[in-house]
Amino acid sequence: MDDYALKQASEFKYLGSTIREDGKNREDIMQRIREAKVMFNNKKQLLCSNNLSLEMKKTLIKSCIWSVALYGSETWTLGKNEERVINAFETWCWRRMLKIEWTDRITNEEVFRRVKEERLLLKILNNRRHS
């Protein structure tokens, strides 16, 4: 530009996510999920409470926890591994909410049946990216 050479950045921050030359962002996805798990654990007493209805707990998780996990997801490039990580996080949320221990032999399908949900997190993410 006007005799000034522009430098190409190898990475930069946008919406809290690091955009890299190679398009990989697994570290950002893992960081967002870690932050969402911290938020869940901070609100665990409420989210796992027997005093709230299942619908209220689900609403709180979708609005408070998933919003932390998906912040900046519009910039993510997803491969199969990243999709598996996101699906595992969604199942982790429901299992914690239902107080299902990791040693309990309950299938993911049973967990989703108990919460009366289908897999939504990837659908929400894709809707955000294509809107």
Buried (B, 14 or more C-beta within 10 A) or exposed (E): EEEEEEEEEEEEEEEEBBBBEEEBBBEBBEBBBEBBBEBBEEBEEEBBBEEBEEEEBBEBBBEBBBEBBBBBBBBBBBEEEBBEBBBEBBBBBBBBBBEBEEEEEBEBEEBBEBBEBEEEBBEBBEEEEEE
